[in-house]
Amino acid sequence: MNGSVRIGRVLGVPLRIHWTVPLLVVLFGYSLGSQTLPVWLPDRSNATYTVAGLVGALLLIGSLLAHEAAHAFIARRKDIPVQDVTLWALGGMTQMGKPRTAGAAFLVAVGGPLTSLVVGAVALGAGVGVNALFGWAVPAAVLVWLAWVNFLLGVFNLLPAAPLDGGRVVQSVIWWRTGDRDRAERAAARSGQVLGFLLIAGGWVSVLRGALGGLWLMIIGFFVLIVAGAERRQAGMASALHGVRAADAMSSPVETCPDWPTVERCVDDVAMRARHAALPLIDFEGRPSGLVDLSQFARIPVTQRNELRVRDVATPLSQCTTCAPDDLLEDVLEKARPSRSGIRILVADGRLLVGIITARDIARLVQRHSLRGTNGAPNNG
């Protein structure tokens, strides 16, 4: 979701809008105003079609927000941390922690599609009522169109394949029946990959037959295929990290840099011989104070490097992911702060920095698990 900006909060959760949302408004507004409404209600002015199309597209964005807000609301009621809600071209995405029980996972998953179906029913009833009571044909048509799109959204999301909500429902049921969450996640991800292939194939056939709407179907298929594949790999990684402590994964001893020298001095004395792409910082008392990515130094003009202190360009400790050596790694990763530079976790024993965990460290653990022949194996215990 890089390229999204925060615009406020919904139900206490940060709300972000991806740059593709205006594209979605234009696409659906144009489709409704230039194709659907002229067929349903001919002989209206172009201005009427344009305004109605724009209003319908904005109402659709509102219904997508309601869908994601339902996920976030139920998750918070079940004590699942919710990081943010993001709207984008293919709908919405709610970033949250993993449910602790199969029942909580089921409720969170089913909440979104049920909300879409309820919104669809309300919009349909409102459209019929507006037309019957006031004879407002255009607003009624927009509401009926909104109802149809929400019914389609709700039903499509209930398809039993991850990352769709229906896949989460299937995952929760398998988890409840087997007691094995990793196995359930792998099964839902496999069904998602199958659905992705089917959507791509169906879209391609539609394009060959002259229906350009098949391109949209192919885009959705590619998205489902990619995310399902990523979730399948993540499920395999989760099984490799069961019971692993942060101390078992960290690189130690860790190379550090004082936070008070200038950037120029840090580059000459430390960065040029550093083995990692990121350097943990320590203050005068030897306590961790932040983290600096070496790529940040490269973006600073040479003429300014003697004016800036290392701590001026670093990520402060309050914004870094930290943990204790005995913390379970899977719990730490679930709470990790997202970063464009990848995984950076500082491991501290009290006030003493004892190690750092990066994506390379985690990949090494997963590889070792795979070599033992247990990665992806079903749990029969």
C-alpha positions, 0 to 999 in steps of 0.5 A: 500500500505504498502511495497511500496517504492518511486522511483521518480516522474511522472508528478510531482506526487510521484511514488511508487513501491510495492514489488509485481511489480517484481512478476508481471514482472516475472509472465507476462514475464514467461507467454509470454516467455514460453507459448504465444510466443512459440505458436505464433512463434515456433522454436525460441531459449530459449534466444529469448523467455526469452528476449522477455518475459522480454521486454514485461512485462516491456512494460506492466508495462510502460502501467500501469504507463501511465494508472495511470498517465492519472488519475493523470494528469486530476485530477491535471488539475481539481484542485484535490490534488494527493498524489501519484501513486503506481504500484502493482501486480493488476495494479496501484492506484492513491491516490487523493482527492475527485472531487468537481463536477460530471463532474470532477469525470467523466473525471478523471475516464474515462481517465485511460481506454481511455489511455489503449485503446489508448496505445493498438491501438498504440501498435497494429499499431506498431506491424503490421508496424514492421512486414510489414516493417522489418519482425521482427516477435518477436518484432511484436508479443510482441507489438501485445500481449501488445496491447491485454493486454491493450485492455483487461485492458481498457475494464475490467476497464470500468465494472460498479463497484467500485473500477474499473474506470467504477464504478467511471463513474457510480458514477459520472453519478448518482451524476450528475443525483441526486445531491447526491454524497454519494448515488452515492458512495454507489450504485457504491460500491454495484455494486463492491461487486456484481462484486467481488462475480461474479469474485470469483465464475467464478474463482472457476469454472475455477479452478474446470475445471482445468484452473489455471488462475482462481486463478488470477480471484479469487484474483482480485475478492477478491480485488474488494470485499474488496475495494468495501466493504470499500468504501461502509462503507466510503460512510456511514461515509461521510454522518455522517460527513456532516457539523461536525466541528473538535470541535464537534469531538475532545477529549478535554481537551487533555493530553500533554507531554513536548518535552524536557524531556528524554524518560525515564522521559516521560515514568515514569511521563506521558506515564504510566498514559496516556489514549491515545495511542499517546501524543501531545507534547508542547514546552517551550512556550506551543505551539504544537510541534509534536506527539509521539506514545507510541509504539515508546517508547516500541521499544527504549531499556531501556539503551537508554531512558535516552539519548534520548529526547522525541522530538528526537523520535516524529513526528514533527508538520510539518508532523502532520495533524493539523486543527482549531476548526471550520474546517469541519471534512470531509475536514480535513480527506481528507487532512489528512496525512496517518499513520500506527498508524491510524488517529491522528489530532491535533486541535489548536486554534491559537497557543494553542492546544485544542484537538485531533481527533482519529479514536475512536472519528470518530467512536463515531460520526458515531455510533451516526449518525446510532442510529438516523436512518439516516445512509445510508438513501437516500437524497430526498431533 
